[in-house]
């Protein structure tokens, strides 16, 4: 049997700042340990593995020791990570990720994808912040399920057009952002959608 065939669980790696590194990682989850043959993961102590449950809730496991094991005699390299369940109860994906970012950044926080060069504006809608938000979302649209993947393109285009205008209207920006938020909320269980929800909620 191929070793990966034994990996029946699917987990998502999330950094301590809320960055979603990779989804649908093949893994084996057991009490105190998560094993995966994705040996190229940038896994560090304090990172989080999230496992989606059939109920739509997500379990949060904190990595205490990545425990990388070099392959030998036909057994591929792997992480046999020592983990512990978060003290927080299982929750919807966007709540779990928001808890991670709040713990790292405090209340003025957001979920980021990749390098975070955004400006975090609280209680004030700024065109620059919206433009940077759009640039953060666009590379990850392909990870959304249908029909949300197609539906989100329209309000994203509206935001881009409004931002490029001489004087962007905050009311139009807010309507488009609210539309994106509604679309993301309809993609229950998708972690990219959860990240989009968190970012927009902080911006509005």
Secondary structure, 3 states (H helix, E strand, C coil): CCHHHHCCEEEEEECCCCCEEEEEEEEEEECCEEEECCCCCCCCCCCEEEEECCCCEEEEEEEEECCEECCECCECCEEEEEEEECCCCCEEHHHHHHHHHHHHHCCCCCCCCCCCCCCCCCCCCCHHHHHHHHHHHHCCHHHCCCCHHHHHHHHHHHHHHHHHCCCCCHHHHHHHHHHHHHHHHCCCCCHHHHHHHHHHHHHC
